[in-house]
Amino acid sequence: MSSVQVEPRPCRVLIVEDDEDDVFLFQRALDHARRAFDCKIACEHARDGLDALYMVSREDLTEALPDAVVLDLNMPRLGGVEFLRSLREALRLKNVPVFVLTTTTAVSIHEEAMRAGADRIFVKPNDAETLAAIAGEIVRSACAEARRA
């Protein structure tokens, strides 16, 4: 009798960011983390909180929900804090880890994001090495979520 090897599903990361350059840089950092951890990563992108809410609400209960969300706070239409509040109100999305990656350094804004449901806040770094380290932390979390699923 032969055993069937089941390949683990990829870690799913949703990037919610309106700046295309920042999306490109973070996807490149995720690629470095993918190689470092030898895991597959499926990455989706939404330009603002409204698009992101649509994306996660159209998915069935568990089939394609993200294992982690990387969220900017300053976006048009629906900003990061408002997105967080809406995401956490949806019962099935209360446990999706959300990592804020923002240029905002104001402690009061960070505290508001944490109260709204962020799991961790990072200030966008100016160097690729630090961004890769942040991506590595997010990938570790996303891969752990993917294995639990």
Secondary structure, 3 states (H helix, E strand, C coil): CCCCCCCCCCEEEEEECCCHHHHHHHHHHHHHHHHHHCCCEEEEEECCHHHHHHHHHHCCCCCCCCCEEEECCCCCCCCHHHHHHHHHHCHHHCCCCEEEEECCCCHHHHHHHHHHCCCEEEECCCCHHHHHHHHHHHHHHHHHHHHHC
